[in-house]
Amino acid sequence: MRAAQRGENDSAMKKTHPNGDMDDMRREYDFSKGIRGKYAKRYAEGTNVVFLDPDLVKAFPNSAAVNRALRSLVTARARRHRKAS
């Protein structure tokens, strides 16, 4: 039974590149002046990526516009909440 299972998985095994070269990097790429881990800390902290619908992109063309609108909404909601209490 095990041999049959092993045989079934043979097609799922990682294939080697036809010419034996697994390097997909182009010759013109030059990382000689690159800094390893330059953005690692920022990446580890995470980001909040939000995709806007096309109609909203017209109203909020950049992150500053989105942030202004959201802050305004939070402030208005806090005022309404204080009035209700």
N, CA, C and O of each residue as an XYZ file, in Angstrom:
340
protein
N       0.824     -1.193      0.000
C       0.000      0.000      0.000
C       0.871      1.262      0.000
O       0.599      2.194     -0.756
N       1.911      1.302      0.834
C       2.796      2.463      0.892
C       3.469      2.729     -0.445
O       3.588      3.883     -0.856
N       3.906      1.692     -1.121
C       4.585      1.874     -2.402
C       3.645      2.524     -3.412
O       4.063      3.382     -4.189
N       2.383      2.119     -3.401
C       1.419      2.702     -4.326
C       1.217      4.185     -4.018
O       1.127      5.004     -4.933
N       1.148      4.529     -2.742
C       0.979      5.934     -2.373
C       2.187      6.743     -2.803
O       2.040      7.847     -3.327
N       3.364      6.216     -2.591
C       4.567      6.911     -2.968
C       4.564      7.166     -4.467
O       4.952      8.245     -4.915
N       4.134      6.194     -5.235
C       4.077      6.333     -6.689
C       3.122      7.429     -7.124
O       3.392      8.147     -8.087
N       2.006      7.561     -6.420
C       1.037      8.594     -6.749
C       1.616      9.983     -6.524
O       1.270     10.918     -7.247
N       2.474     10.131     -5.554
C       3.049     11.438     -5.224
C       4.214     11.817     -6.119
O       4.647     12.969     -6.100
N       4.726     10.896     -6.892
C       5.872     11.209     -7.741
C       5.591     12.397     -8.651
O       6.482     13.209     -8.896
N       4.359     12.511     -9.157
C       4.036     13.606    -10.062
C       3.940     14.940     -9.315
O       4.027     15.998     -9.939
N       3.765     14.906     -8.010
C       3.645     16.136     -7.224
C       5.005     16.647     -6.747
O       5.091     17.734     -6.177
N       6.038     15.891     -6.968
C       7.362     16.307     -6.506
C       7.838     17.515     -7.311
O       7.454     17.692     -8.467
N       8.663     18.328     -6.698
C       9.182     19.526     -7.330
C      10.025     19.150     -8.540
O      10.900     18.288     -8.447
N       9.774     19.774     -9.644
C      10.502     19.491    -10.877
C      11.710     20.417    -10.979
O      11.682     21.546    -10.489
N      12.747     19.940    -11.606
C      13.914     20.782    -11.850
C      13.709     21.532    -13.155
O      12.956     21.092    -14.023
N      14.363     22.630    -13.282
C      14.289     23.446    -14.484
C      14.882     22.655    -15.643
O      15.875     21.951    -15.456
N      14.297     22.754    -16.843
C      14.763     21.946    -17.979
C      16.267     22.038    -18.253
O      16.885     21.031    -18.600
N      16.863     23.216    -18.104
C      18.300     23.324    -18.365
C      19.124     23.182    -17.091
O      20.333     23.410    -17.106
N      18.475     22.807    -15.985
C      19.189     22.575    -14.732
C      19.486     23.839    -13.951
O      19.942     23.765    -12.810
N      19.238     24.997    -14.540
C      19.525     26.271    -13.889
C      18.253     26.791    -13.224
O      17.305     27.164    -13.915
N      18.221     26.820    -11.901
C      17.031     27.272    -11.180
C      17.057     28.782    -10.933
O      16.111     29.323    -10.362
N      18.117     29.467    -11.351
C      18.253     30.897    -11.113
C      17.389     31.676    -12.099
O      17.664     31.674    -13.299
N      16.337     32.346    -11.600
C      15.433     33.107    -12.450
C      15.843     34.572    -12.556
O      15.178     35.347    -13.243
N      16.905     34.955    -11.900
C      17.324     36.352    -11.898
C      17.943     36.718    -13.245
O      18.697     35.936    -13.824
N      17.629     37.874    -13.724
C      18.212     38.362    -14.971
C      19.610     38.905    -14.708
O      19.928     39.333    -13.599
N      20.415     38.882    -15.721
C      21.802     39.348    -15.573
C      21.871     40.834    -15.233
O      22.797     41.274    -14.551
N      20.885     41.616    -15.710
C      20.942     43.070    -15.489
C      20.564     43.489    -14.075
O      20.736     44.654    -13.716
N      20.056     42.572    -13.271
C      19.751     42.895    -11.878
C      21.061     43.018    -11.100
O      21.890     42.108    -11.109
N      21.230     44.148    -10.434
C      22.468     44.383     -9.681
C      22.110     44.687     -8.234
O      21.581     45.755     -7.926
N      22.402     43.742     -7.353
C      22.128     43.926     -5.936
C      23.407     44.189     -5.145
O      23.425     44.040     -3.923
N      24.464     44.576     -5.832
C      25.746     44.762     -5.157
C      25.695     45.886     -4.118
O      26.454     45.863     -3.149
N      24.815     46.861     -4.307
C      24.711     47.969     -3.360
C      23.488     47.826     -2.467
O      23.138     48.746     -1.728
N      22.841     46.669     -2.540
C      21.644     46.423     -1.731
C      21.988     46.274     -0.256
O      23.096     45.874      0.101
N      21.035     46.596      0.581
C      21.214     46.490      2.028
C      20.266     45.408      2.523
O      19.047     45.545      2.425
N      20.830     44.345      3.048
C      20.022     43.220      3.501
C      19.164     43.629      4.708
O      19.671     44.177      5.686
N      17.878     43.356      4.620
C      16.969     43.637      5.730
C      16.596     45.098      5.899
O      16.097     45.481      6.957
N      16.822     45.915      4.898
C      16.569     47.356      5.007
C      15.135     47.662      5.436
O      14.905     48.581      6.222
N      14.178     46.903      4.926
C      12.777     47.151      5.230
C      12.172     46.066      6.114
O      10.953     46.025      6.281
N      12.973     45.209      6.671
C      12.476     44.073      7.454
C      11.676     44.531      8.673
O      10.618     43.971      8.961
N      12.163     45.533      9.383
C      11.465     45.998     10.591
C      10.101     46.578     10.231
O       9.095     46.279     10.874
N      10.083     47.411      9.195
C       8.832     48.021      8.764
C       7.843     46.940      8.315
O       6.650     47.023      8.607
N       8.344     45.931      7.609
C       7.486     44.835      7.155
C       6.945     44.043      8.344
O       5.775     43.661      8.359
N       7.790     43.801      9.328
C       7.376     43.031     10.499
C       6.304     43.767     11.299
O       5.448     43.133     11.916
N       6.343     45.103     11.294
C       5.340     45.894     12.004
C       3.980     45.795     11.344
O       2.947     46.004     11.981
N       3.991     45.478     10.078
C       2.746     45.287      9.340
C       2.201     46.573      8.761
O       2.597     47.675      9.139
N       1.302     46.398      7.854
C       0.636     47.535      7.235
C      -0.842     47.204      7.118
O      -1.233     46.038      7.163
N      -1.638     48.212      6.970
C      -3.069     48.030      6.747
C      -3.367     48.479      5.323
O      -3.462     49.675      5.047
N      -3.510     47.541      4.446
C      -3.817     47.853      3.062
C      -5.323     47.757      2.887
O      -5.949     46.758      3.240
N      -5.883     48.816      2.335
C      -7.323     48.863      2.107
C      -7.541     49.180      0.634
O      -6.922     50.096      0.093
N      -8.412     48.429     -0.008
C      -8.728     48.677     -1.407
C     -10.059     49.420     -1.477
O     -11.078     48.962     -0.960
N     -10.019     50.572     -2.126
C     -11.216     51.387     -2.268
C     -11.939     51.044     -3.568
O     -11.313     50.706     -4.573
N     -13.243     51.135     -3.531
C     -14.022     50.972     -4.752
C     -13.742     52.161     -5.667
O     -13.404     53.244     -5.188
N     -13.878     51.970     -6.971
C     -13.538     53.041     -7.929
C     -14.232     54.371     -7.648
O     -13.622     55.427     -7.814
N     -15.503     54.338     -7.222
C     -16.194     55.600     -6.951
C     -15.595     56.323     -5.746
O     -15.635     57.552     -5.687
N     -15.046     55.591     -4.796
C     -14.423     56.214     -3.623
C     -13.032     56.748     -3.929
O     -12.573     57.690     -3.283
N     -12.366     56.161     -4.898
C     -11.029     56.632     -5.264
C     -11.097     58.076     -5.747
O     -10.178     58.861     -5.512
N     -12.186     58.419     -6.420
C     -12.349     59.804     -6.888
C     -12.481     60.767     -5.717
O     -11.965     61.883     -5.763
N     -13.176     60.334     -4.663
C     -13.386     61.199     -3.498
C     -12.172     61.224     -2.578
O     -11.909     62.224     -1.911
N     -11.430     60.108     -2.549
C     -10.274     59.990     -1.659
C      -9.051     59.576     -2.476
O      -8.713     58.394     -2.530
N      -8.394     60.534     -3.104
C      -7.302     60.210     -4.019
C      -6.007     59.748     -3.348
O      -5.130     59.195     -4.012
N      -5.882     59.973     -2.028
C      -4.640     59.574     -1.358
C      -4.935     59.225      0.101
O      -6.052     59.411      0.584
N      -3.928     58.725      0.782
C      -4.128     58.288      2.163
C      -4.453     59.453      3.092
O      -5.179     59.272      4.069
N      -3.933     60.636      2.809
C      -4.233     61.795      3.657
C      -5.727     62.111      3.618
O      -6.317     62.423      4.652
N      -6.338     62.036      2.451
C      -7.766     62.307      2.320
C      -8.588     61.260      3.070
O      -9.578     61.593      3.721
N      -8.185     60.023      2.979
C      -8.878     58.947      3.691
C      -8.756     59.163      5.194
O      -9.742     59.053      5.922
N      -7.555     59.468      5.657
C      -7.332     59.670      7.091
C      -8.147     60.852      7.620
O      -8.723     60.767      8.704
N      -8.200     61.949      6.870
C      -8.997     63.119      7.284
C     -10.462     62.728      7.440
O     -11.102     63.071      8.434
N     -10.982     62.016      6.462
C     -12.396     61.617      6.499
C     -12.669     60.681      7.673
O     -13.676     60.826      8.366
N     -11.784     59.733      7.893
C     -11.986     58.793      8.995
C     -11.891     59.489     10.349
O     -12.666     59.185     11.256
N     -10.955     60.412     10.493
C     -10.838     61.153     11.757
C     -12.079     61.989     12.012
O     -12.554     62.087     13.144
N     -12.597     62.587     10.955
C     -13.814     63.377     11.075
C     -14.980     62.491     11.507
O     -15.777     62.887     12.358
N     -15.081     61.328     10.942
C     -16.138     60.385     11.304
C     -16.003     59.933     12.753
O     -16.998     59.851     13.473
N     -14.789     59.642     13.181
C     -14.563     59.208     14.566
C     -14.919     60.328     15.539
O     -15.527     60.075     16.579
N     -14.547     61.558     15.211
C     -14.859     62.703     16.072
C     -16.368     62.909     16.168
O     -16.901     63.110     17.259
N     -17.055     62.861     15.030
C     -18.513     63.045     15.021
C     -19.208     61.947     15.805
O     -20.162     62.207     16.537
N     -18.738     60.745     15.655
C     -19.345     59.621     16.392
C     -19.130     59.778     17.899
O     -20.028     59.493     18.692
N     -17.936     60.231     18.289
C     -17.644     60.421     19.717
C     -18.540     61.515     20.292
O     -19.024     61.390     21.417
N     -18.764     62.584     19.530
C     -19.640     63.667     20.010
C     -21.064     63.163     20.192
O     -21.719     63.454     21.193
N     -21.532     62.399     19.202
C     -22.899     61.858     19.278
C     -23.039     60.903     20.454
O     -24.068     60.873     21.129
N     -22.006     60.137     20.684
C     -22.029     59.176     21.800
C     -22.066     59.912     23.150
O     -22.753     59.489     24.079
N     -21.317     61.018     23.238
C     -21.302     61.803     24.480
C     -22.651     62.457     24.727
O     -23.097     62.540     25.871
N     -23.320     62.931     23.648
C     -24.643     63.557     23.786
C     -25.659     62.536     24.275
O     -26.506     62.846     25.113
N     -25.576     61.323     23.753
C     -26.531     60.277     24.106
C     -26.369     59.825     25.554
O     -27.326     59.347     26.162
N     -25.185     59.970     26.102
C     -24.934     59.490     27.479
C     -25.433     60.392     28.531
O     -25.282     60.099     29.717
